[in-house]
């Protein structure tokens, strides 16, 4: 049986910064403060563990807010690393589950309960200020966290995903909800459509948009989320109001809105201003913000952008389900062992038209919409490619990865898809095609030499001159 190898899927964000050397702590040990602890084993439930950060000022003499985090690949250190700066600045304990991951829900529920029980027993936690955070499938676990632990939470930071399936917006209450989503994320509309739904059921919320794909947001964006949680806590009486913080946050948010306006991103600027008006009501005089919103909305260029945005949204709401249907038809053809041609599925999905839309500069909303749909197509093709590969159906795996490579053009993980295609060709015994695509992967930016050298999929290529040249090329890049 072939050993499992890492899958270069779009579902996962960058992994830079994961490998800081830290201390592992077990039961009875004093936990270091101001640094990340890679692994804490749950004292009463040893199969489960979590990464941990205690702020430098932590003492048992006071109660501290806590953020419990969930990553789709059980890489709990990742969100802890990203939240570290904000946690230090505002005095939060951060724990990241090392067991919760995409897949059946029950193991994630067990992991969440184990982590919660352990941190509640070990540390001085403010029971009124418990928060959950997650990305992608981990974001859905974060939303369900209060149900898992049967405890009220004060807020949720949900990144790269909306609500779990069949989860009603009003069920988020009494928690406040901070969503963070990239404008090119294939799950963009899962999040964006929540604003109107939350308004209807009066869920306190903020949606933060950033320029990016389906990935953990930056430490800066997560810092914005923590600052918003601080503001909401002051408004709700969970912590004392600090006027200097409120005024500084107000000016910071105004500056962001003004930058967006200067850049000509008027729709995003208005979104930010409307969020400011909602968040600072009853705290500061927001009449100037409200006037600014009306002024921008009255501009012809804003109205044109709104029309383009609405048209792109309508098209996306048609293309998303159509793509799913095309792949459902594709699956049926594969099951019936009918002939499936790459050009036919490319045509049915409208990939070429989407690629043209994604690169045009005239209508930014149409471009972003096309990139999101292409990401969705690449993910669906990628998933089927690995399924075919694991079933030793290498011709089908190649077809799927060819589609993933084509539709991910311009995506930062495209080199990984090119690598996947090379591996499928290598397993099929097509040495020339495997080397060609491996070379393209390196040219496009693949640079994980250690991974390549340990990937058994390429065993048949290792003695070839071109493979050796590619390895030497990566070695020279590393040096």
C-alpha positions as CSV (number, residue, x, y, z in Angstrom):
1,X,0.0,0.0,0.0
2,X,1.4,3.4,-1.0
3,X,2.2,5.7,2.0
4,X,-0.1,8.7,2.3
5,X,1.4,11.9,1.0
6,X,0.5,15.5,1.6
7,X,-2.2,16.8,-0.7
8,X,-1.8,20.3,-2.1
9,X,-5.4,21.3,-1.7
10,X,-6.9,24.8,-2.0
11,X,-8.7,24.3,1.3
12,X,-5.6,25.1,3.3
13,X,-3.7,28.3,3.8
14,X,0.0,29.1,3.9
15,X,2.1,27.3,6.6
16,X,4.9,29.9,7.0
17,X,5.8,30.4,10.7
18,X,4.7,27.0,12.0
19,X,8.0,25.8,13.1
20,X,9.2,28.1,15.9
21,X,11.0,26.1,18.6
22,X,9.0,26.1,21.7
23,X,8.5,24.1,24.9
24,X,6.2,21.2,25.5
25,X,4.5,21.1,28.8
26,X,2.7,18.3,30.6
27,X,0.5,18.0,33.7
28,X,2.0,19.5,36.8
29,X,4.6,21.7,35.0
30,X,4.6,25.4,35.2
31,X,3.7,26.8,31.8
32,X,6.0,29.4,30.3
33,X,4.4,32.8,29.5
34,X,4.9,35.0,26.5
35,X,5.8,32.1,24.2
36,X,4.0,29.4,22.3
37,X,3.8,25.9,23.8
38,X,3.6,23.5,20.9
39,X,1.7,20.7,22.7
40,X,-0.2,20.5,26.0
41,X,-1.7,17.1,26.6
42,X,-5.1,17.2,28.2
43,X,-4.6,15.9,31.8
44,X,-7.7,13.9,32.1
45,X,-8.2,13.0,28.4
46,X,-4.7,12.2,27.1
47,X,-5.6,11.3,23.5
48,X,-6.3,15.1,23.0
49,X,-3.9,18.0,23.1
50,X,-3.6,21.6,22.0
51,X,-1.1,24.4,21.3
52,X,-1.1,27.2,23.9
53,X,-0.2,30.8,24.4
54,X,-0.3,32.5,27.8
55,X,0.2,36.3,27.8
56,X,3.4,37.5,29.5
57,X,1.3,39.2,32.3
58,X,-0.7,36.0,33.1
59,X,-1.3,35.3,36.8
60,X,-3.8,33.1,38.6
61,X,-4.9,36.1,40.7
62,X,-7.2,37.4,37.9
63,X,-9.5,35.8,35.3
64,X,-8.5,36.0,31.6
65,X,-10.4,35.9,28.4
66,X,-9.7,32.8,26.2
67,X,-9.9,32.0,22.5
68,X,-10.2,28.3,21.6
69,X,-9.1,27.7,18.0
70,X,-9.8,25.1,15.3
71,X,-7.9,24.5,12.1
72,X,-9.2,22.2,9.3
73,X,-6.0,20.1,9.4
74,X,-5.6,20.0,13.2
75,X,-2.7,22.4,12.9
76,X,-3.7,24.2,16.1
77,X,-0.4,26.0,16.4
78,X,-1.2,28.0,13.3
79,X,-4.0,30.2,14.7
80,X,-2.2,30.5,18.0
81,X,0.8,31.9,16.1
82,X,-1.4,34.3,14.2
83,X,-3.3,35.5,17.3
84,X,-0.2,35.7,19.4
85,X,0.4,39.5,19.0
86,X,-3.2,40.5,19.7
87,X,-3.3,38.0,22.6
88,X,-0.3,39.6,24.2
89,X,-1.5,43.2,23.6
90,X,-5.0,42.6,25.0
91,X,-4.4,39.8,27.5
92,X,-6.0,36.7,26.0
93,X,-5.1,33.0,26.5
94,X,-5.2,31.2,23.2
95,X,-5.5,27.4,22.7
96,X,-5.4,25.6,19.3
97,X,-6.8,22.1,19.1
98,X,-4.3,19.6,17.7
99,X,-7.0,17.0,17.0
100,X,-10.1,18.8,15.5
101,X,-10.0,18.6,11.7
102,X,-12.2,18.3,8.6
103,X,-14.1,15.1,8.5
104,X,-16.8,13.5,10.7
105,X,-18.0,16.0,13.3
106,X,-17.9,13.7,16.4
107,X,-14.1,13.6,16.7
108,X,-14.0,17.4,16.6
109,X,-16.7,17.6,19.2
110,X,-14.7,15.3,21.5
111,X,-11.6,17.3,20.9
112,X,-13.3,20.6,21.6
113,X,-14.8,19.3,24.9
114,X,-11.4,17.9,26.0
115,X,-9.6,21.1,25.3
116,X,-12.3,23.2,27.1
117,X,-12.3,20.9,30.1
118,X,-8.5,21.1,30.4
119,X,-8.0,24.8,30.0
120,X,-10.9,25.5,32.4
121,X,-9.2,23.3,35.0
122,X,-5.6,24.4,34.5
123,X,-6.0,28.2,34.0
124,X,-7.8,31.2,35.5
125,X,-10.5,31.8,32.9
126,X,-13.1,34.5,32.7
127,X,-16.3,32.5,32.2
128,X,-18.0,35.5,30.7
129,X,-15.3,36.0,28.0
130,X,-14.9,32.7,26.3
131,X,-14.4,32.9,22.5
132,X,-14.0,30.5,19.6
133,X,-12.1,30.9,16.4
134,X,-11.6,28.8,13.3
135,X,-10.8,28.6,9.6
136,X,-12.8,26.8,6.9
137,X,-14.1,23.6,8.4
138,X,-12.6,24.8,11.7
139,X,-14.8,27.9,11.5
140,X,-17.8,25.7,11.4
141,X,-16.5,23.9,14.5
142,X,-16.0,27.3,16.2
143,X,-19.7,28.2,15.5
144,X,-20.7,24.9,17.1
145,X,-18.3,25.2,20.0
146,X,-20.9,26.6,22.5
147,X,-23.2,23.6,21.7
148,X,-20.3,21.1,22.1
149,X,-19.3,22.4,25.5
150,X,-22.8,23.5,26.6
151,X,-21.5,26.9,27.7
152,X,-22.3,30.4,26.5
153,X,-19.5,32.0,24.5
154,X,-19.1,35.8,24.1
155,X,-17.9,35.8,20.5
156,X,-16.8,33.8,17.5
157,X,-14.1,34.6,14.9
158,X,-15.1,32.7,11.7
159,X,-12.6,32.7,8.9
160,X,-13.1,31.4,5.4
161,X,-16.6,29.9,6.0
162,X,-20.1,30.9,6.9
163,X,-22.4,28.9,9.1
164,X,-22.5,25.1,9.3
165,X,-25.1,23.4,7.2
166,X,-28.7,24.0,8.5
167,X,-27.4,26.2,11.2
168,X,-29.8,29.2,11.5
169,X,-28.4,32.7,11.9
170,X,-30.3,33.4,15.1
171,X,-28.7,30.4,16.8
172,X,-25.4,32.3,16.9
173,X,-26.8,34.5,19.7
174,X,-25.9,35.5,22.3
175,X,-22.4,35.4,20.9
176,X,-21.1,38.2,18.7
177,X,-19.8,37.1,15.3
178,X,-16.7,38.4,13.5
179,X,-16.4,36.9,10.0
180,X,-13.2,37.3,8.0
181,X,-13.1,36.3,4.3
182,X,-10.9,36.9,1.3
183,X,-12.4,38.6,-1.7
184,X,-11.2,35.6,-3.9
185,X,-12.3,32.9,-1.5
186,X,-14.6,30.3,-3.1
187,X,-16.7,30.5,0.0
188,X,-17.0,34.2,-0.2
189,X,-20.8,34.3,-0.5
190,X,-21.3,31.9,2.4
191,X,-19.9,34.8,4.5
192,X,-21.1,37.9,2.6
193,X,-24.8,36.9,2.6
194,X,-24.7,36.6,6.4
195,X,-24.7,40.4,7.0
196,X,-28.3,40.8,5.8
197,X,-29.4,37.6,7.7
198,X,-27.7,38.7,10.9
199,X,-29.3,42.2,10.6
200,X,-32.7,40.6,10.5
201,X,-32.3,38.5,13.7
202,X,-30.2,41.2,15.5
203,X,-26.9,39.2,15.8
204,X,-24.1,41.6,16.7
205,X,-21.6,41.1,13.9
206,X,-18.8,42.5,11.7
207,X,-17.5,41.1,8.4
208,X,-13.9,41.9,7.5
209,X,-12.9,41.5,3.9
210,X,-9.3,41.2,2.7
211,X,-7.6,40.7,-0.6
212,X,-6.8,37.0,-0.7
213,X,-7.9,33.4,-1.3
214,X,-9.2,30.6,0.9
215,X,-6.6,30.9,3.7
216,X,-6.1,31.8,7.4
217,X,-6.1,35.6,7.4
218,X,-3.1,37.5,8.5
219,X,-2.2,38.3,12.1
220,X,-3.2,41.9,11.3
221,X,-6.7,40.9,10.2
222,X,-7.1,38.6,13.2
223,X,-5.9,41.5,15.4
224,X,-8.7,43.6,14.0
225,X,-11.1,40.9,15.0
226,X,-9.8,40.8,18.6
227,X,-10.0,44.6,18.8
228,X,-13.6,44.4,17.7
229,X,-14.3,41.8,20.4
230,X,-12.8,44.2,22.9
231,X,-15.1,47.0,21.7
232,X,-18.1,44.7,21.8
233,X,-17.2,43.7,25.4
234,X,-17.0,47.3,26.4
235,X,-20.4,48.0,24.8
236,X,-22.0,45.0,26.5
237,X,-20.5,45.6,29.9
238,X,-18.3,42.5,29.9
239,X,-15.3,44.8,30.6
240,X,-14.9,48.4,31.6
241,X,-15.1,51.1,28.9
242,X,-11.7,52.6,28.0
243,X,-12.2,55.9,26.2
244,X,-8.7,56.1,24.8
245,X,-9.1,52.6,23.3
246,X,-12.5,53.5,21.8
247,X,-11.3,56.7,20.3
248,X,-8.1,55.1,18.9
249,X,-10.1,52.2,17.4
250,X,-12.6,54.7,15.8
251,X,-9.7,56.7,14.2
252,X,-8.1,53.5,13.0
253,X,-11.3,52.3,11.4
254,X,-11.9,55.7,9.8
255,X,-8.4,55.6,8.4
256,X,-9.1,52.3,6.8
257,X,-12.3,53.6,5.2
258,X,-10.5,56.7,3.9
259,X,-7.7,54.5,2.4
260,X,-10.3,52.4,0.6
261,X,-11.9,55.6,-0.7
262,X,-8.6,57.0,-1.9
263,X,-7.9,53.8,-3.8
264,X,-11.2,54.1,-5.5
265,X,-12.7,51.1,-3.8
266,X,-15.9,52.9,-2.9
267,X,-18.1,49.9,-2.2
268,X,-15.6,48.5,0.3
269,X,-15.2,52.0,1.8
270,X,-19.0,52.4,2.4
271,X,-19.1,48.9,3.9
272,X,-16.4,49.9,6.4
273,X,-18.1,53.2,7.2
274,X,-21.5,51.5,7.8
275,X,-19.7,49.1,10.1
276,X,-18.2,52.0,12.0
277,X,-21.6,53.6,12.4
278,X,-23.1,50.3,13.8
279,X,-20.1,49.6,16.1
280,X,-19.7,53.0,17.7
281,X,-23.4,53.9,18.2
282,X,-23.9,55.0,21.8
283,X,-20.1,55.4,22.2
284,X,-19.2,58.3,20.0
285,X,-20.9,60.9,17.7
286,X,-21.3,59.1,14.4
287,X,-23.2,61.8,12.5
288,X,-20.2,62.6,10.4
289,X,-19.8,59.0,9.3
290,X,-23.4,58.7,8.3
291,X,-23.1,61.9,6.2
292,X,-20.0,60.5,4.5
293,X,-21.9,57.3,3.6
294,X,-24.7,59.3,2.0
295,X,-22.1,61.5,0.1
296,X,-20.3,58.5,-1.4
297,X,-23.5,56.7,-2.3
298,X,-24.6,59.7,-4.2
299,X,-21.6,59.6,-6.5
300,X,-22.2,58.3,-10.1
301,X,-19.0,56.1,-9.9
302,X,-20.3,54.4,-6.7
303,X,-23.6,53.7,-8.3
304,X,-21.8,52.2,-11.4
305,X,-19.7,50.0,-9.1
306,X,-22.8,48.9,-7.2
307,X,-24.5,47.8,-10.5
308,X,-21.3,45.9,-11.5
309,X,-21.2,44.2,-8.1
310,X,-24.9,43.2,-8.3
311,X,-24.4,41.8,-11.8
312,X,-21.4,39.8,-10.7
313,X,-23.3,38.5,-7.7
314,X,-26.2,37.4,-9.9
315,X,-23.9,35.6,-12.3
316,X,-22.1,33.9,-9.4
317,X,-25.3,32.6,-8.0
318,X,-26.0,30.9,-11.3
319,X,-22.5,29.6,-12.0
320,X,-21.9,28.1,-8.5
321,X,-24.7,25.5,-8.6
322,X,-24.1,24.9,-12.3
323,X,-20.5,23.9,-11.6
324,X,-21.7,21.5,-8.9
325,X,-24.2,20.0,-11.4
326,X,-21.5,19.6,-14.1
327,X,-19.3,17.6,-11.6
328,X,-22.3,15.5,-10.6
329,X,-22.8,14.6,-14.3
330,X,-19.0,14.0,-14.5
331,X,-19.2,11.5,-11.6
332,X,-22.1,9.7,-13.2
333,X,-20.1,9.3,-16.4
334,X,-17.1,8.0,-14.5
335,X,-19.3,5.5,-12.6
336,X,-20.8,4.2,-15.8
337,X,-17.2,3.9,-17.3
338,X,-18.3,6.2,-20.1
339,X,-15.6,8.2,-22.0
340,X,-14.8,11.5,-20.4
341,X,-12.8,14.1,-22.3
342,X,-11.0,17.1,-20.7
343,X,-12.2,19.5,-23.4
344,X,-15.8,18.5,-22.8
345,X,-15.8,19.2,-19.1
346,X,-13.8,22.4,-19.7
347,X,-16.5,23.5,-22.2
348,X,-19.4,22.5,-19.9
349,X,-17.9,24.5,-17.0
350,X,-17.1,27.5,-19.2
351,X,-13.5,27.6,-17.9
352,X,-12.1,29.5,-20.8
353,X,-14.7,32.3,-20.5
354,X,-14.0,32.4,-16.7
355,X,-10.3,32.7,-17.2
356,X,-10.9,35.6,-19.6
357,X,-13.2,37.3,-17.1
358,X,-10.6,36.7,-14.3
359,X,-7.9,38.6,-16.1
360,X,-9.8,41.6,-17.5
361,X,-9.2,44.9,-15.7
362,X,-12.4,46.8,-16.5
363,X,-14.8,45.3,-14.0
364,X,-13.1,44.2,-10.7
365,X,-16.3,42.5,-9.4
366,X,-16.5,40.3,-12.5
367,X,-12.9,39.4,-12.2
368,X,-13.2,38.5,-8.5
369,X,-16.3,36.5,-9.2
370,X,-14.6,34.5,-12.0
371,X,-11.6,33.8,-9.7
372,X,-13.9,32.4,-7.0
373,X,-15.7,30.1,-9.4
374,X,-12.4,28.9,-10.9
375,X,-11.2,28.2,-7.3
376,X,-14.3,26.1,-6.7
377,X,-13.8,24.2,-10.0
378,X,-10.1,23.6,-9.1
379,X,-11.1,22.3,-5.6
380,X,-13.7,19.9,-7.0
381,X,-11.3,18.6,-9.7
382,X,-8.5,18.3,-7.1
383,X,-10.7,16.2,-4.8
384,X,-11.6,13.8,-7.6
385,X,-8.0,13.6,-8.8
386,X,-6.9,12.3,-5.4
387,X,-9.8,9.9,-5.2
388,X,-8.9,8.5,-8.7
389,X,-5.2,8.4,-7.8
390,X,-5.9,6.4,-4.6
391,X,-7.9,4.0,-6.7
392,X,-5.0,3.5,-9.1
393,X,-7.1,5.1,-11.9
394,X,-4.2,7.2,-13.1
395,X,-5.7,8.3,-16.5
396,X,-8.7,9.8,-14.6
397,X,-6.4,11.3,-12.0
398,X,-4.4,13.0,-14.8
399,X,-7.6,14.4,-16.4
400,X,-8.7,15.8,-13.0
401,X,-5.4,17.4,-12.2
402,X,-5.2,18.8,-15.7
403,X,-8.5,20.5,-15.0
404,X,-7.2,21.7,-11.6
405,X,-4.1,23.1,-13.2
406,X,-6.0,24.9,-15.9
407,X,-8.6,26.4,-13.6
408,X,-6.2,27.4,-10.9
409,X,-4.1,29.6,-13.2
410,X,-3.2,32.7,-11.3
411,X,-3.9,31.0,-7.9
412,X,-1.0,30.9,-5.5
413,X,-1.4,27.2,-5.1
414,X,-1.2,26.5,-8.8
415,X,2.4,25.1,-8.5
416,X,1.0,22.5,-6.1
417,X,-1.6,21.4,-8.6
418,X,1.1,21.2,-11.3
419,X,3.1,19.0,-8.8
420,X,0.0,16.8,-8.3
421,X,-0.3,16.3,-12.0
422,X,3.4,15.4,-12.3
423,X,2.9,12.8,-9.6
424,X,-0.1,11.3,-11.3
425,X,1.8,11.0,-14.6
426,X,4.7,9.4,-12.7
427,X,2.5,6.8,-11.1
428,X,0.9,6.1,-14.5
429,X,4.4,5.4,-15.9
430,X,4.5,8.4,-18.2
431,X,8.0,9.5,-17.3
432,X,8.3,12.3,-20.0
433,X,5.0,13.9,-19.0
434,X,5.9,13.6,-15.3
435,X,9.2,15.3,-15.7
436,X,7.7,18.0,-17.9
437,X,5.0,18.9,-15.3
438,X,7.5,18.6,-12.4
439,X,9.7,21.1,-14.2
440,X,6.7,23.4,-14.7
441,X,5.8,23.1,-11.0
442,X,9.3,24.2,-10.0
443,X,9.2,27.1,-12.6
444,X,5.9,28.3,-11.1
445,X,7.3,28.3,-7.6
446,X,7.2,24.8,-6.1
447,X,10.2,24.7,-3.8
448,X,9.7,22.0,-1.1
449,X,12.9,20.0,-1.7
450,X,12.5,17.8,1.3
451,X,9.0,16.9,0.4
452,X,9.9,16.0,-3.2
453,X,12.9,13.9,-2.1
454,X,10.7,11.9,0.2
455,X,7.7,11.5,-2.1
456,X,7.5,7.9,-3.2
457,X,5.4,8.8,-6.2
458,X,8.6,9.9,-8.0
459,X,10.7,6.9,-7.2
460,X,10.8,5.8,-10.9
461,X,12.2,9.2,-11.9
462,X,15.1,9.6,-9.4
463,X,17.7,8.2,-11.7
464,X,16.9,10.5,-14.7
465,X,19.1,13.4,-15.6
466,X,16.2,15.9,-15.6
467,X,15.0,14.8,-12.1
468,X,18.5,15.2,-10.7
469,X,18.8,18.6,-12.4
470,X,15.5,19.8,-10.9
471,X,16.6,18.6,-7.4
472,X,19.9,20.5,-7.8
473,X,18.0,23.6,-9.0
474,X,15.9,23.5,-5.8
475,X,19.0,23.0,-3.7
476,X,20.6,26.1,-5.3
477,X,17.5,28.1,-4.6
478,X,17.5,26.9,-1.0
479,X,21.2,28.0,-0.6
